[in-house]
């Protein structure tokens, strides 16, 4: 049996021909987010519920500490990543440097996690996505869905151990990052390749979804959540506003145009972008497609958050944007976490607490945050469509030609 075969769509030519690829099928706090939702009787990383399947689907995410004590080792794993910390002779210096950075940042980061309940909700939320996705897929496909985290449990090598112990014929790797970057999707895929090679299991056909920023159902899911956010301003959803006559709508519903849409994405160093990473271009394309699909006339802006350390990062930052909107006299704004599909410390603490406090200090009258996609039915439908389309792609022949 040969080495595993890897198929992916690539990330070149951001929009060319993409419309023909996809077709439609037919307050943020952690206690509220985790209170309701589907539960699984066993951990999605163990692969022990419901037997095996012919297809393994792996949802990849960043991961997050499951306690305040786990923050420092989580940070150590993060800063040990060669796709994050890379420079001449980095292989020798990286462990020491990662330990130093983790110890210095641990206390501050612990404060962020303490503010949202003492741990990251990312594992629970991703497991809910896995439960819902597996239920959707198993109506037409013998599939098992696993969760693999990059920097905390269940780690990639733990999940690979479960997969290779079962008789799967192929796998679909689905990183939960809509826009591709070497620092997120690239890092997760590199870790998968390293760990899978070490497992010495040959013959598993592996397919990869590298990005889905322009997938129509994903875009619909974002539009749906923005409309939910707009309702907090007393605004009708766009669809309802289009169907109703002006006399039916209240003054609050008619006066939605002054709400500023602030699309916030995780920042990356400019050196990454200048080296050819498509992340910024894909973030901008996502916002353009969402605005077109939603049809709102509202002013909007793109900004970036979560800068770590010195150096040039993507700008403007979220803080800079709030200052600018205040100077312009803005009073109402909805922050849309456009690069995040699940709530975690960046949405719940950095936006939901810190940015909210800054907005209040700057005199911005109403500050709201778009509900994250999490396990919304529309988003799960998008994930299922991505998986099924990867499996429907024609296999290359012996010469590697589709």
C-alpha positions in Angstrom: 0.0 0.0 0.0 1.5 3.3 -0.9 1.9 6.5 1.0 -1.3 8.4 1.8 -2.7 10.4 -1.1 -3.4 14.0 -0.4 -5.9 16.0 -2.5 -6.8 19.7 -1.9 -8.2 22.5 -3.9 -5.4 24.9 -3.4 -5.8 28.6 -2.5 -4.7 30.3 -5.7 -7.0 32.6 -7.7 -9.2 33.6 -4.8 -12.5 33.9 -6.6 -12.0 32.7 -10.2 -14.4 29.9 -11.0 -15.5 29.5 -7.4 -19.2 30.3 -8.0 -19.4 27.1 -10.1 -17.9 24.9 -7.3 -20.6 25.5 -4.7 -24.4 25.4 -4.9 -26.8 25.9 -2.1 -28.6 22.9 -0.4 -31.8 24.0 -0.3 -25.1 38.3 24.7 -21.8 36.4 24.4 -20.9 34.9 27.7 -19.6 31.3 28.2 -22.4 30.1 30.5 -25.1 31.1 28.0 -23.2 29.6 25.1 -22.5 26.3 26.7 -25.9 25.9 28.5 -27.8 24.4 25.6 -27.0 22.3 22.7 -26.5 18.7 21.6 -24.5 16.5 23.9 -22.4 13.5 23.0 -22.2 10.5 25.4 -18.5 10.0 24.4 -15.7 12.3 23.5 -15.5 12.9 19.7 -11.7 12.5 19.9 -12.0 8.9 21.1 -13.9 7.5 18.1 -15.9 5.1 20.3 -19.4 6.2 19.8 -21.5 4.4 17.1 -18.7 2.2 15.8 -16.4 3.0 13.0 -17.2 4.4 9.6 -15.8 4.3 6.1 -14.9 8.0 6.2 -13.2 9.9 9.0 -13.8 13.6 9.2 -11.4 15.6 11.3 -12.4 19.1 12.5 -9.3 21.0 13.3 -9.1 23.9 15.7 -6.6 25.9 17.7 -7.6 24.5 21.1 -7.6 26.3 24.4 -6.7 25.6 28.1 -9.2 23.7 30.1 -8.2 25.3 33.3 -6.2 28.3 34.5 -3.3 25.8 35.4 -3.3 24.7 31.8 -2.7 28.2 30.4 1.1 28.2 30.6 1.6 24.7 29.0 -0.9 25.7 26.3 1.1 28.8 25.6 4.3 26.7 25.5 2.8 24.5 22.8 1.7 27.5 20.9 5.1 29.2 20.8 6.8 25.9 20.1 5.1 25.8 16.8 7.6 26.2 13.9 4.9 27.8 11.8 4.6 30.5 14.5 8.2 31.0 15.7 10.7 30.7 12.9 14.1 32.3 12.3 17.6 31.1 11.6 18.6 28.3 14.0 15.1 28.5 15.5 15.0 24.7 16.0 17.7 25.0 18.6 16.4 28.1 20.3 12.7 27.5 20.0 12.1 25.4 23.2 13.9 27.8 25.4 12.2 30.8 23.8 8.8 29.2 24.0 9.3 28.5 27.7 10.3 32.1 28.3 7.4 33.6 26.4 4.9 31.3 28.0 6.0 32.0 31.5 6.0 35.8 30.9 2.6 35.8 29.3 0.9 33.3 31.5 -0.4 35.6 34.2 -2.0 38.1 31.8 -3.5 35.4 29.7 -4.9 33.7 32.8 -6.7 36.9 33.6 -8.4 36.8 30.2 -9.6 33.2 30.8 -10.6 33.9 34.4 -12.9 36.7 33.0 -14.8 34.1 30.9 -15.2 31.3 33.5 -11.6 30.0 34.0 -11.2 28.0 30.8 -11.7 28.1 27.0 -15.1 26.9 25.7 -13.5 26.0 22.3 -13.4 22.2 22.9 -17.0 22.0 24.0 -18.2 24.1 21.1 -16.1 22.2 18.6 -17.5 18.9 20.0 -21.0 20.2 19.5 -20.2 21.0 15.9 -18.8 17.5 15.5 -22.0 16.0 17.0 -24.2 18.0 14.7 -22.1 17.4 11.6 -21.9 13.7 12.1 -25.7 13.5 12.5 -26.1 15.3 9.2 -23.5 13.3 7.3 -24.7 9.9 8.6 -28.1 10.4 6.8 -26.2 9.7 3.5 -22.7 8.6 4.5 -20.9 6.1 6.8 -18.9 8.8 8.6 -17.3 9.5 12.0 -16.3 13.0 13.0 -13.3 13.7 15.2 -12.0 16.8 16.9 -8.3 17.6 16.8 -6.8 20.6 18.5 -3.5 22.1 17.6 -2.2 23.3 21.0 -4.3 21.5 23.6 -6.2 18.3 24.1 -7.4 16.4 22.1 -4.1 16.9 20.3 -3.6 15.9 16.7 -1.5 12.8 17.5 -4.1 11.6 19.9 -6.8 11.7 17.3 -4.6 10.1 14.6 -4.0 7.2 17.0 -7.8 6.6 17.2 -8.2 6.9 13.4 -5.4 4.5 12.4 -6.7 1.9 14.9 -10.0 1.7 12.9 -10.7 0.6 9.3 -11.3 3.9 7.5 -10.8 4.0 3.8 -10.5 7.8 3.5 -10.4 11.0 5.6 -11.5 14.5 5.1 -9.4 17.1 7.0 -11.5 20.2 7.7 -9.7 23.0 9.6 -12.3 25.4 11.0 -10.6 28.5 9.7 -12.6 30.1 6.8 -9.6 32.0 5.5 -6.3 30.2 4.8 -3.1 31.2 6.6 0.1 29.3 7.2 -0.2 30.3 10.9 -3.5 28.5 11.3 -4.6 26.1 8.6 -1.1 25.6 7.4 0.2 24.8 10.9 -2.6 22.3 11.6 -2.0 20.5 8.3 1.7 20.4 8.8 1.2 18.9 12.3 -1.2 16.3 10.7 1.4 15.3 8.1 4.2 15.0 10.7 2.1 12.9 13.1 0.5 10.8 10.4 3.9 9.9 9.0 5.1 9.0 12.4 2.1 6.7 12.8 3.3 4.6 9.9 -0.2 3.9 8.6 -0.2 3.9 4.8 -3.0 3.8 2.3 -5.5 6.2 3.8 -6.8 8.5 1.1 -6.8 12.0 2.7 -8.6 15.0 1.3 -8.2 18.5 2.6 -10.5 21.5 2.7 -8.0 24.4 2.8 -10.5 27.3 3.0 -14.2 28.0 2.7 -14.4 31.8 3.0 -16.5 32.0 -0.2 -18.7 29.0 0.3 -22.3 30.2 -0.2 -23.9 28.4 2.7 -21.1 29.6 5.1 -21.8 33.1 3.8 -25.5 32.6 4.5 -24.7 31.5 8.0 -22.7 34.7 8.6 -25.5 36.9 7.2 -28.0 35.1 9.4 -25.9 35.9 12.5 -25.4 39.5 11.5 -29.1 39.9 11.1 -29.5 38.4 14.6 -27.0 41.0 15.9 -28.8 43.8 14.1 -32.0 42.9 16.0 -30.4 44.1 19.2 -30.6 47.6 17.8 -34.3 47.2 17.3 -33.8 46.6 13.6 -35.8 44.2 11.5 -33.8 41.5 9.7 -32.9 42.5 6.2 -35.4 39.9 4.8 -38.2 41.2 6.9 -37.5 44.8 6.1 -37.6 44.0 2.4 -41.0 42.4 2.7 -42.7 44.9 5.0 -44.0 48.3 3.9 -42.4 51.3 5.7 -45.7 52.0 7.6 -45.4 48.5 9.2 -41.9 49.0 10.6 -41.1 50.9 13.7 -38.8 53.9 13.6 -36.1 51.8 15.2 -36.4 49.2 12.5 -36.3 51.8 9.8 -33.3 53.6 11.4 -30.7 50.8 11.1 -28.4 52.5 8.6 -26.4 54.2 11.2 -25.2 51.0 12.8 -21.5 50.5 11.9 -20.5 47.0 11.0 -17.0 46.3 12.4 -15.5 43.2 10.9 -12.7 42.0 13.2 -10.3 39.3 12.2 -7.3 37.8 14.0 -4.2 39.6 13.1 -1.0 38.2 11.7 2.5 39.7 11.2 3.0 41.7 8.0 6.0 39.5 7.3 3.6 36.6 6.8 1.4 38.5 4.4 4.4 39.9 2.5 5.7 36.4 2.0 2.6 35.6 0.0 0.1 34.4 2.6 -3.5 34.8 1.2 -5.1 35.5 4.6 -5.6 39.3 4.3 -7.0 39.0 0.7 -9.4 36.2 1.8 -10.6 38.2 4.8 -11.3 41.2 2.5 -13.0 38.9 0.0 -15.2 37.4 2.8 -16.4 40.8 3.9 -17.1 41.9 0.4 -19.2 38.7 -0.3 -21.0 38.9 3.1 -21.9 42.6 2.5 -23.2 41.8 -1.0 -25.2 38.8 0.2 -26.6 40.7 3.2 -27.5 43.8 1.2 -27.1 46.1 4.1 -26.5 49.8 3.3 -24.6 50.2 6.5 -21.0 51.6 6.8 -18.5 48.9 7.5 -14.8 48.6 8.2 -12.3 45.7 8.5 -9.9 45.6 11.5 -7.6 43.1 13.2 -7.1 42.0 16.8 -4.9 39.8 19.1 -1.5 41.2 18.2 1.3 39.5 20.1 4.7 41.0 20.6 6.5 43.8 18.6 6.8 44.1 14.9 4.4 45.2 12.1 1.0 43.4 12.2 -2.1 43.8 10.0 -3.8 47.1 10.7 -6.0 48.9 11.6 -6.3 47.3 15.0 -9.7 46.9 16.7 -8.7 49.6 19.3 -7.6 52.0 16.6 -10.9 51.4 14.8 -12.9 52.2 17.9 -11.0 55.4 18.4 -11.6 56.4 14.8 -15.3 55.6 14.9 -15.6 57.7 18.1 -13.9 60.6 16.4 -16.4 60.3 13.6 -19.3 60.6 16.0 -20.5 57.0 15.6 -22.9 55.9 18.3 -24.0 52.3 17.4 -21.8 49.5 16.2 -21.9 45.7 15.7 -18.6 43.9 15.9 -18.6 40.9 13.5 -15.8 38.3 14.4 -15.3 37.4 10.7 -12.4 35.0 11.1 -13.8 33.1 14.0 -16.4 30.4 13.7 -16.6 29.6 17.4 -16.7 31.7 20.6 -13.5 31.7 22.5 -11.2 34.1 24.5 -10.8 36.4 21.5 -14.5 37.0 21.1 -15.7 36.6 24.7 -12.9 38.5 26.5 -11.0 40.6 24.0 -14.1 41.9 22.1 -16.9 41.2 24.6 -15.2 42.7 27.6 -12.1 44.7 26.8 -13.3 46.3 23.5 -16.7 46.9 25.1 -15.1 48.8 28.0 -13.0 50.9 25.6 -16.1 51.7 23.5 -17.9 52.9 26.7 -14.9 55.0 27.6 -14.9 56.6 24.1 -18.6 57.4 24.4 -19.8 54.9 21.8 -23.4 54.6 22.7 -24.3 51.0 21.9 -21.7 48.2 21.4 -22.9 44.8 20.3 -21.1 41.6 19.2 -22.4 39.3 16.5 -23.3 35.8 17.9 -20.7 33.3 16.8 -21.6 30.6 14.3 -20.9 27.9 16.8 -23.3 25.0 16.0 -25.9 27.0 14.1 -27.8 24.7 11.7 -26.8 26.8 8.7 -23.1 26.5 9.6 -23.4 22.8 10.1 -25.0 22.5 6.7 -22.1 24.4 5.2 -19.6 22.0 6.8 -21.5 19.0 5.6 -21.6 20.4 2.1 -17.8 20.9 2.2 -17.2 17.3 3.2 -19.6 15.8 0.7 -18.1 17.9 -2.1 -14.6 16.8 -1.2 -15.7 13.2 -1.3 -17.5 13.7 -4.7 -14.3 15.0 -6.4 -13.0 12.6 -9.0 -9.9 10.7 -8.0 -6.7 11.3 -10.0 -5.7 8.5 -12.3 -2.3 6.8 -12.1 -0.7 9.8 -13.7 -2.2 12.2 -11.1 -4.6 13.7 -13.5 -8.3 14.1 -12.4 
